[in-house]
Structure formats: structure tokens, C-alpha cells
């Protein structure tokens, strides 16, 4: 099994691909100096433990590496993930 996360800016989302098939998304809106994560979902029939976490971590790693945007989490899953991973909380204070 191969998991890949890709930014799809034309659709305002990061997509989680399993062996090339899209099985999840982390949707976002761009607002001024922020990227607002609004919704995260992984196909229930195809998900395995840790896939949503992989999706969020890879998306945040991309934001850190390629932008100066501040992260805002209106999505409950992303909000929870950030609380559980303090090493990423600096993204909220950019």
C-alpha cells in the first residue's frame, strides 16, 4: 500500500491517495494570511488506522515548507490533531 498526499489548489484541498486512488481530503479556504482547514474526511470503507492523521500531517508539513500562511482549524479533526501535536502549534501563530 502506498499513501500519498497532494495539494490540489484548484479544488482548495489536500487529497489522500492510496495506490493512486483518492480516498480522503482535507479541505481548506485561503483568507488573507491564513489557510483555514474546514473539513477532513477519509472514505470509511477504505480507511485504515492513522490515515487521517497522515493526511493532516502531510498537509501541515506542506504549509510549513512552502508558505508563510498561518493555520486556522475550524475542522474539529484538525483542531484535535493540533492539540495532540504541539510541535505544529507554531503554525497557528505565524
N, C-alpha and C positions, 0 to 999 in steps of 0.2 A: 504494500500500500504506500502510495506517495501522496503527501499533503503539500499543497502549495497555496500561498495567499498572494493575491494580486490586487493592486489598486485599479479600479475601473472608474476613473474620474468622470467620464461621460455619463455614468449612472449614479454617481455620488455614493460609491460603496466599495468596500473591500470584499472580494469573493474568496471563499474557501473552496479549493478544488481537490477532489480525491480522485487520483488517477485520471486527471483531466476533466472530470465531471463536476460541475458546480453543485455543492451540497449545502452551502451556507453563505450568509452575507452579514457584514457589519455596515449598516447604512449611516451616512453622515450628511450634514449640511455645512457649508463653508459660510462663516459670518465674520466679517471684518478680519480680526486677527486670530480667529478661533476655528477649530474643527469640532463640530458638535456631533457626537455619536448618538443617534436617535433610536436605533433598533438593531438587535443582533438575533439571528436565528440560524439553526443548523437543522437540516432535514431529519426529523425524528427517526425515520425508517433507516437512515444511512449513517447516523452518527455513532460515534464511539466515545468513550470517556476521554475527556481532555480536548476534544476538537474545538469547542467554542473558545476555550482558553487559548489554544494555538492561534485561532483567528484573531482574537483581540491582541494578543502579544505581538504578533507579526504586524498588525495594523499600526500599533503604537510604536513599534520599532521603526517602521517606515516614516511615520510622522516625525519622530525624533531625528532620524538621519537625513531627511530630505526637505524639511520645512522648519520654519520658526513659529508655527502655529501653536496656540495654547489649546489644550484638550479640555472640552466640556462634555460631561457624560450625563445626558438625560436618559439614556438607556439604562434600566436597572441592572442588567448584567455587567455592562462596562463599569458602572459605578461600583458594584460589588467587587469586580476584578481589581479595580484600582485600590480599593481599601485593603485587599488581600496582598497586594504587591507594592509596598511603599517605595520601592526603588523606581517606580514610574510616576509617583505623585508630583515630581518636579514639573512634569508636562502640564499640569493644571495651573502652574504659577508663572508660566512664561510671559 
